[in-house]
Amino acid sequence: MENCINEVEVVTISEDGLVCIPRLARGLNGFQNGCKISVVICDDKIELRPLGGELSEECMCMIASEDALSENWLSEKDEEAWKDL
């Protein structure tokens, strides 16, 4: 996949961590109102990707792991087991 920069816009992060996605980006396929997007966090950048259609195996694994961990992690028993590591 070739990286291509068509336009650069500056946005401001609000106190609540919100940003406005520029109109040009909202016009792209997968970025319409109400659509789900993934936020991919890299060392020095953040990528927004639409969650439409097929997801990669890696992405599905991350989503499944996050859901499972959020339901089952941080019990008192877990905290006790991991506190000295």
N, C-alpha and C positions, 0 to 999 in steps of 0.2 A: 504494500500500500504506500503510495507516494504522499508525502506531507506537502500540503499546499496552503499558503496563506492568501486568502482572497481579500480580507479586510481586517483591520485592527481597530477595536473600539475600547475605550476606557470606561469602566463601571466602578461604582463605589460599594464596598461591603458595609452594610448597615450594622448597627450595634447588636442586632439579633442574628447577624451572620447571613443576611439575605442579600442577594444581588439581582439586578434586573438583567435578563438575557436580552441582548439587542434584537431589534426587529428582524434584521437579516437572518440571524440564527434561528429565530422562532419560525421563520418561513421554510426552514429546511424540513425534509421528510423526517418524521419522528419527533419533532419538537413543538407540536401544537399544544394548545391549552388542554390540560387534563392528562397529557401523556406522561408515563413514567420514564425517568431517565436514571442511568447509573452515574455515580460520581467515582471516577477512577483516580486515586491519589498516588502520585509518583513522587520521587525525591524533590523535584523542583517545579512541578506543574500539576494541574488538576485537569482532567478531561471529562467532559459531559458526553455521554453516549445514550442514544435512545434505546429503550428496552423492548422494542418491537421485533417480532419475528424470532429467528433462531438465536439462541445465546450459546456462546462457546462453552465447552465442557468445564474450562477453568472458571468462567463466570458463574455457572450453575453451582459449582462446588463451593465457591465463596459465599454465594447467597444462601445455600443450604446450611453451610457451617455457621454463618451468622445467626440464622434463625434457631438452629439447634442450641448454640451456645447461649443465646439470649434467654432461652427457656430454662436451661439446666445449670447455668453457671452462677457462681457467687452465692452458693448456699453457705451456711455456717460451717458445714463439714468440709467444703472445698477451701474456704478461707483458712481453716485450721491446717489442712494438709499442705497448703502452698505457702504459708506465712514465712517459713525459714529459707525459702529458695531464693 
